[in-house]
Amino acid sequence: FEWVRERLAFYGSTRTYLPVWAAHGEEELGLKLHAMSKKGQWKEMAKELSDDHVRLFVAVGKHDQIVDAIKDRYDGVSDTVYVNQVPGVDPQVPAELIEDIKKIPVEFNRFRDRFEE
């Protein structure tokens, strides 16, 4: 969770993401993170993000919770899930968990062929 908080603070510090913060009523936080990044305050930046900030953008849960968390967070807005391995954490993701994630229904069928009308 802390690794994700640090990544979110890093990405959230770029001005490109300011409209995303603003859309969630957190424009001031985006500006603050950007200012802190310019000062090299990388570790301190993560402390500015509450658990609720992290949950705003990320599905969070232990193995027995994550499938429902993914459904709740991304249903209707995403058709791809990337399972990321956190440095320093055992990379073994149970095969049954991957299979359960694959079973999450998505509306995406395929990309349109560029020659289709």
N, C-alpha and C positions, 0 to 999 in steps of 0.2 A: 504494500500500500504506500509506503514511504517513497519507494523508487518511482512509483507512478506519480505521486505528488511532485517530486523533483522534476520529472519529465514534463508534467503539465505546467509547472512554473516556468521552465525553460521555454517551451513552445509559446506559452501565454505571454511571454515578455516581448515577443516580436510584434512590431506595429501592424503586421499583416493580420494578426488575430484580434486586434482591437475591436473590429465590428462584432466579433463573436462574443467578447466580453460585454460589449454594449447591448447586444441583443438579450442578454441575461441580466441587465441592470448592474453590471459590474465593470463599467468602463474605467472608473477610478482605479480599480485593482489592476486592470491591464496597463494603465499609465504608470502606476507605481512599480509594477514588475519590470516594465521597460526601463524606467529610471534606475532601478536597482541593478539591472543587467549592465547598463553602461558604466556602473561603478564597480562591476565585478563581484557583486554580492550574491553569488550563485547559491550558496547554502542557505543564506538568510531568506532568499526569495520563496523557497518552499514553505517556510514558516508562515507566510502570508496567506496560504491557502488552507481553508478549513476542510474538514472531512466532507462537508456538504458541497464545497467547490469541486472536489475530486469526483464525487458521485454525480455531479451535474453532467460530466462528460464521459465517465467511465463506468462500465458494468463491474461491480465489485461483489465478490463472494468466495467462499470456500468451495471445494469441489461439489459438495452436495447442494450448493446454493447458486452456483454461477449460471447454470442453464436458465433458470427462471430470471435471474438478474439480467442476462443478455436479452431475453424476450421482453422484459419490462422496459429496458432502456432503449433498445434499438428496433422494436417492432414497427415496421412501416417506414423506417428511415434509413435502414442499411440492409444490404443483402450479402455482406461479406464479414466474416469474423476471422481475425488473425490471432492465433494463440502465441503470445510472446513469452519467451523465457527470461526471467529476471536474473541478471548476473548474481552469482553467489547462492542461488536457490536451486535445489535439485531439479534438473530439467525433465524429469520423468512425469509426463502427463498421461494418466491412465487411458488406455485405448477406449474403454467404455465411456469415458468423459468426452473424448473426441467424437465418438459415435453419437452420443446424446446431443452434442452441439450441432452435428451435421443434420440431425432430425428436426431442428428448428425450421419451421416453414418460412419460405421467402417467396415473394412474388416474382422475382427476377427469373426469367427463363433463359434468355441468351441475348447477346449483342446483335443488333440488326446488321445484316450484311450490307456493306456500302453500295452494293449494286441493286439492292431491293428498292422498290418504289414505295 
